[in-house]
């Protein structure tokens, strides 16, 4: 599972990216909590498309900085890759992530716009199996070789550096990563991305924050949107 592209409208830029930084399963040790999540836990059941959509934050639940954006993202490039190749795991798009993709039974997403080129995308994916802890273990392990990495897809080649990011524990497992674009689209160089993943039984919440250099959109919205989505799941 990987976010395809976050659209950065304030700078009229499309920021290619995905996730990276700190694995925070509960004790902040970078490895994630132990064992498999309980698939029957509250909010962890396999969802229908309608149920997954109902977990997305509504306009009444948004932070003041965000508004609902109806613009759709570009479809994911199935041929996209990273160098070193192990850095796909940083994006939850390595072997574990792509295996999990074969178990997807419902998937829905929504974009939310902030100021001056800030965008947040929230995706809820439900599977016919519990989200494995190995997905987060692999992501954490890959970071040791991915302080900087290159991403290659049909939009071109971009270079990224991992930055510190934090997210409080929620759900079964929590992962967050911060990135800065070092080279690529000149209008987004220096722009920031945060990607967060939260698992809850069969379900994965995926948050992508993307902000052009001039944006003042706070990264705090990542935590707020993740928490709201998890709370919505637990209400189902």
VOGU-3710 file (C-alpha; in Angstrom, 3 decimals, decimal comma):
1> xxxxxxxxxx> 0,000/0,000/0,000  1,473/3,337/-0,969  0,058/6,719/-1,668  0,333/7,450/-5,347  0,695/11,223/-5,548  -0,290/14,129/-3,372  -1,422/17,112/-5,391  0,121/20,374/-4,230  -2,062/23,110/-5,664  -0,638/26,295/-4,144
11> xxxxxxxxxx> 2,524/25,854/-6,214  0,736/24,045/-9,048  3,000/21,084/-8,339  2,455/17,348/-8,156  4,639/15,979/-5,351  5,691/12,399/-5,905  6,135/10,567/-2,662  5,448/8,227/0,095  6,455/7,522/3,602  9,320/7,432/6,053
21> xxxxxxxxxx> 10,754/8,250/9,486  9,900/6,922/12,898  8,121/3,712/13,721  6,076/4,372/16,852  4,192/1,227/17,827  3,584/2,360/21,366  6,972/2,589/23,013  8,774/4,517/20,256  11,427/1,840/19,755  11,166/1,986/15,955
31> xxxxxxxxxx> 10,101/-1,629/15,639  6,392/-1,668/16,410  4,339/-3,525/18,965  4,467/-7,268/19,258  2,274/-9,928/17,747  -0,586/-9,826/15,304  -3,468/-7,402/15,853  -6,767/-8,859/16,994  -8,912/-8,746/13,865  -12,168/-8,674/15,834
41> xxxxxxxxxx> -11,127/-5,670/17,938  -13,430/-2,660/17,888  -13,045/-0,984/14,512  -10,870/-3,829/13,231  -13,463/-5,835/11,333  -13,393/-6,177/7,546  -15,354/-3,280/6,063  -17,545/-2,703/3,054  -16,763/0,193/0,729  -19,598/2,173/2,307
51> xxxxxxxxxx> -18,295/1,575/5,830  -14,744/2,533/4,834  -16,022/5,764/3,293  -17,973/6,601/6,443  -14,717/6,490/8,448  -13,186/9,374/6,484  -13,175/12,728/8,331  -16,195/14,854/7,443  -16,076/18,616/6,949  -17,510/19,043/10,468
61> xxxxxxxxxx> -14,557/17,084/11,894  -11,764/18,944/10,119  -9,120/21,139/11,737  -9,671/24,818/10,960  -6,761/24,785/8,487  -8,374/22,228/6,145  -11,298/22,065/3,728  -12,643/19,130/1,698  -11,045/18,981/-1,756  -12,899/17,068/-4,476
71> xxxxxxxxxx> -9,915/16,883/-6,849  -8,821/13,298/-7,468  -5,213/12,113/-7,308  -3,466/10,637/-10,293  -3,604/6,825/-10,356  -0,686/4,960/-8,846  2,135/4,052/-11,214  2,523/0,257/-10,879  6,060/0,495/-12,261  7,279/3,020/-9,667
81> xxxxxxxxxx> 10,345/2,031/-7,713  12,956/3,373/-5,332  16,726/3,205/-5,114  17,938/1,529/-3,013  15,066/-0,890/-3,702  14,670/-1,606/0,020  13,410/1,959/0,427  10,046/0,823/-0,941  9,543/-0,659/2,522  9,905/2,827/3,996
91> xxxxxxxxxx> 6,808/3,706/1,963  4,963/0,513/3,050  5,337/-0,511/-0,599  7,865/-3,316/-0,326  7,159/-7,033/-0,446  4,974/-6,963/2,672  2,943/-4,014/1,389  2,430/-5,451/-2,069  1,401/-8,816/-0,637  -1,129/-7,035/1,575
101> xxxxxxxxxx> -2,471/-5,255/-1,512  -3,699/-8,614/-2,821  -6,041/-8,831/0,177  -7,736/-5,444/-0,330  -11,536/-5,701/-0,215  -12,482/-2,030/0,236  -10,559/1,176/-0,339  -11,597/4,814/-0,225  -9,791/8,137/0,050  -10,359/11,874/0,326
111> xxxxxxxxxx> -8,147/14,917/-0,204  -8,233/17,986/2,035  -6,646/21,338/1,110  -4,746/23,721/3,346  -3,113/27,062/2,627  -0,490/27,905/-0,008  0,080/24,435/-1,395  -0,725/22,242/1,584  -2,685/19,023/0,976  -3,641/16,121/3,235
121> xxxxxxxxxx> -4,882/12,835/1,796  -6,650/10,234/3,969  -7,127/6,666/2,747  -8,925/3,814/4,512  -8,162/0,316/3,235  -9,871/-2,850/4,498  -8,545/-6,351/3,904  -9,724/-9,930/4,238  -6,883/-10,503/6,687  -5,421/-8,599/9,614
131> xxxxxxxxxx> -2,753/-6,039/8,712  0,497/-7,848/9,600  2,980/-6,387/12,024  5,724/-7,294/9,549  4,557/-4,420/7,350  5,729/-1,954/10,002  8,771/-4,004/11,010  10,066/-3,904/7,433  9,430/-0,166/7,203  11,385/0,513/10,366
141> xxxxxxxxxx> 14,280/-1,727/9,330  14,553/-0,096/5,891  15,214/3,324/7,364  18,791/2,385/8,247  19,665/2,394/4,525  17,313/5,143/3,390  18,511/8,372/4,975  18,372/9,596/1,372  16,790/7,758/-1,539  15,636/8,209/-5,110
151> xxxxxxxxxx> 12,111/7,630/-6,342  11,499/6,809/-10,015  8,098/6,731/-11,693  6,380/7,875/-14,876  6,466/11,483/-13,625  10,250/11,454/-13,429  13,014/11,063/-10,845  13,023/12,728/-7,440  15,404/12,568/-4,497  14,263/12,597/-0,870
161> xxxxxxxxxx> 15,778/12,816/2,602  14,207/11,372/5,738  13,385/13,840/8,510  12,282/13,224/12,114  8,538/12,889/12,665  6,448/11,786/15,617  2,943/10,426/16,068  1,362/9,163/19,291  0,361/5,491/19,442  -3,150/4,672/18,261
171> xxxxxxxxxx> -4,849/1,590/16,884  -2,733/-1,594/16,833  0,409/-0,239/15,187  1,484/3,284/14,237  4,067/4,439/11,714  5,081/7,940/10,634  7,748/9,335/8,382  8,905/12,808/7,388  10,516/13,598/4,039  12,019/16,590/2,265
181> xxxxxxxxxx> 12,403/16,780/-1,501  16,057/17,392/-2,370  15,728/17,387/-6,153  13,041/16,984/-8,767  10,282/19,447/-9,580  11,911/22,839/-8,994  8,704/24,298/-7,542  8,588/21,638/-4,799  12,284/21,309/-3,904  12,450/21,945/-0,161
191> xxxxxxxxxx> 8,818/20,874/0,191  7,829/18,526/3,002  5,873/15,290/3,128  4,714/13,268/6,093  3,187/9,869/5,742  1,463/8,062/8,578  0,039/4,560/8,762  -2,207/3,223/11,521  -3,442/-0,368/11,569  -6,579/-1,540/13,312
201> xxxxxxxxxx> -7,351/-5,216/12,797  -8,149/-5,694/9,101  -7,926/-1,972/8,397  -5,130/0,436/7,486  -5,450/4,207/7,742  -2,970/5,999/5,502  -2,351/9,739/5,842  -0,199/11,778/3,453  0,657/15,385/4,271  2,302/17,327/1,440
211> xxxxxxxxxx> 3,316/20,985/1,703  5,193/23,249/-0,676  8,003/25,373/0,825  5,750/28,437/1,192  2,937/26,562/2,927  2,179/27,280/6,581  0,040/24,151/7,025  1,046/22,579/10,339  2,105/18,935/10,443  -0,100/18,688/13,544
221> xxxxxxxxxx> -2,998/18,004/11,162  -1,504/14,562/10,483  -2,125/13,480/14,078  -5,557/15,117/14,145  -6,704/13,450/10,932  -5,317/10,066/11,947  -7,021/10,256/15,343  -10,350/11,307/13,847  -10,278/8,475/11,306  -9,393/5,847/13,925
231> xxxxxx> -12,153/7,176/16,200  -14,599/6,949/13,294  -13,566/3,344/12,647  -14,128/2,459/16,293  -17,627/3,922/16,067  -18,663/1,528/13,269
//
